[in-house]
Amino acid sequence: MGFGALYERHARDVYRFALALTGNVAQAEDLTAEAFLRVWQAGERVDQLTVRGYLIATVRNLIRSQYRREKRLVQMPDGVQAPALDPNVHLELERVLLALDQLDSADREVLLMRAEGGLSYEEIAELTGLTEVAARSRAHRARKRLTEALCQKK
């Protein structure tokens, strides 16, 4: 698969994952671009079957590095609108991002790897150092807490 096809196949998911973790459109775009740049630079060393996991892990690691540098989480700025035709979509996105921000960072990360990144529990376990059972449990717990947080805000 060529790089263009690889980008078309995975860019949206990688961007959504980055946006969900950061809550910042510009930062998510930068992280997505950086992740694909690293795949480009890695060339043949990245297996086509695991490239999605590589991209997601790259975004996660870039965010962790930035977090360590800044020592704080970046909040979604007021007035950021999701690129959509429906004007209410950005309100729902902001609501979900705020609820995600209430989750423990490790729980949020696993949940987003699963929901946005589409990674299997086995892949999540490998990337996080958890067991597959622990990854499932953490994702379930995070999903439950996210649902509770969203239901409280209605």
PyMOL commands that set and color helices and strands:
alter all, ss='L'
color gray80, all
select helices_A, chain A and resi 3-22+25-45+51-70+89-101+105-115+121-128+132-152
alter helices_A, ss='H'
color red, helices_A
deselect
rebuild
show_as cartoon
